[in-house]
Amino acid sequence: MPSKFTLVLLAVVGLSLWVTYTLLNSKTGSSSLAIPGFQQMAKSSPIPTPETPTYNPPKDYKFDENTNVQNELDSINPQVVDTDFTDLESLQESF
Amino acid sequence: MKLKFFLILLITFFGFAPGVFARVSVNDTYQAKQSQFEDSVNGLSDPGKKQKILEFNQMLKDVNLKVTSRFDDDMAKMAAILEEFKRRKNVTETTVAYGQGDTPLDSGAYWVNWAQEAVAYQKIQDYTPYFSGNNVSGAARNSISRLSSDLGTVKNKVLTAKTYVQKAVSYAE
């Protein structure tokens, strides 16, 4: 005959398992279980609205044996020029 | 006594678990900051200023994308140059996941990959001018400054990759 303590312990463990199962299987996050923070845990992050202009993928370069590779390499000249920021700066000055 | 202790432990666990296990992703942080930005914009009394700050924010994104797209092209060209050299030298495989490789061709591939990652990372950076009160101008200036500085850093990374590709070309020729 199990003692009173064992019965209570079993009941508590069973209840804990049920609560955990309910928590993990809740799809909406709007369960009636009033556990603070739960909704935050279950709610997925909203997808950011795309605000950037259409992204143009980089050009597809293909060279062959006739290509002067050195010339192609020399033509690479990464720049961050002042004119890139002209519009931004003039708008900033207007604030 | 033990039962009481166990129950307290259980209640404590369920009280704090949701907060502990709640994951705050990068996107959550971004969304929270964007929301804060929108609140700040809505708090401006001048409608013209509101419009300008939103336009400015969009322009920051456009400039970042425009410049990083140019870098993307540069990196694509470097990758194609290395591919062509590998073809000419009958190198069928260059896998350099870690380290810089044994040959200049391997090193070139490594640094191209490194710079490509830097460009990709730069592309998703956020330069929203977060401001409080009416300090719009200061926040805007700060955003331009950060964008310019970061793009300069990425430019140097592209140039570093170019140096290693040049070494690979010199080695292979």
Chai-1 contact restraints between the chains, C-beta under 6 A:
chainA,res_idxA,chainB,res_idxB,connection_type,confidence,min_distance_angstrom,max_distance_angstrom,comment,restraint_id
A,I35,B,P18,contact,1.0,0.0,6.0,A-B,restraint_1
A,G37,B,P18,contact,1.0,0.0,6.0,A-B,restraint_2
A,G37,B,G19,contact,1.0,0.0,6.0,A-B,restraint_3
A,G37,B,A22,contact,1.0,0.0,6.0,A-B,restraint_4
A,F38,B,P18,contact,1.0,0.0,6.0,A-B,restraint_5
A,Q40,B,A22,contact,1.0,0.0,6.0,A-B,restraint_6
A,M41,B,P18,contact,1.0,0.0,6.0,A-B,restraint_7
A,M41,B,A22,contact,1.0,0.0,6.0,A-B,restraint_8
A,S45,B,S25,contact,1.0,0.0,6.0,A-B,restraint_9
A,S45,B,N27,contact,1.0,0.0,6.0,A-B,restraint_10
A,S45,B,D28,contact,1.0,0.0,6.0,A-B,restraint_11
A,T52,B,K61,contact,1.0,0.0,6.0,A-B,restraint_12
A,T52,B,L65,contact,1.0,0.0,6.0,A-B,restraint_13
A,P58,B,D72,contact,1.0,0.0,6.0,A-B,restraint_14
A,P58,B,D73,contact,1.0,0.0,6.0,A-B,restraint_15
A,P58,B,A76,contact,1.0,0.0,6.0,A-B,restraint_16
A,K59,B,D73,contact,1.0,0.0,6.0,A-B,restraint_17
A,Y61,B,A76,contact,1.0,0.0,6.0,A-B,restraint_18
A,Y61,B,K77,contact,1.0,0.0,6.0,A-B,restraint_19
A,Y61,B,A80,contact,1.0,0.0,6.0,A-B,restraint_20
A,F63,B,A80,contact,1.0,0.0,6.0,A-B,restraint_21
A,F63,B,E84,contact,1.0,0.0,6.0,A-B,restraint_22
A,V69,B,I81,contact,1.0,0.0,6.0,A-B,restraint_23
A,V69,B,E84,contact,1.0,0.0,6.0,A-B,restraint_24
A,E72,B,I81,contact,1.0,0.0,6.0,A-B,restraint_25
A,L73,B,I81,contact,1.0,0.0,6.0,A-B,restraint_26
A,I76,B,D74,contact,1.0,0.0,6.0,A-B,restraint_27
A,I76,B,K77,contact,1.0,0.0,6.0,A-B,restraint_28
A,I76,B,K162,contact,1.0,0.0,6.0,A-B,restraint_29
A,P78,B,F71,contact,1.0,0.0,6.0,A-B,restraint_30
A,P78,B,D74,contact,1.0,0.0,6.0,A-B,restraint_31
A,P78,B,K155,contact,1.0,0.0,6.0,A-B,restraint_32
A,P78,B,V158,contact,1.0,0.0,6.0,A-B,restraint_33
A,V80,B,V67,contact,1.0,0.0,6.0,A-B,restraint_34
A,V80,B,L151,contact,1.0,0.0,6.0,A-B,restraint_35
A,V80,B,G152,contact,1.0,0.0,6.0,A-B,restraint_36
A,V80,B,K155,contact,1.0,0.0,6.0,A-B,restraint_37
A,D84,B,V63,contact,1.0,0.0,6.0,A-B,restraint_38
A,D84,B,V67,contact,1.0,0.0,6.0,A-B,restraint_39
A,L88,B,M59,contact,1.0,0.0,6.0,A-B,restraint_40
A,L88,B,I144,contact,1.0,0.0,6.0,A-B,restraint_41
A,L91,B,F56,contact,1.0,0.0,6.0,A-B,restraint_42
A,Q92,B,A140,contact,1.0,0.0,6.0,A-B,restraint_43
A,Q92,B,R141,contact,1.0,0.0,6.0,A-B,restraint_44
A,F95,B,V136,contact,1.0,0.0,6.0,A-B,restraint_45
A,F95,B,S137,contact,1.0,0.0,6.0,A-B,restraint_46
A,F95,B,A140,contact,1.0,0.0,6.0,A-B,restraint_47
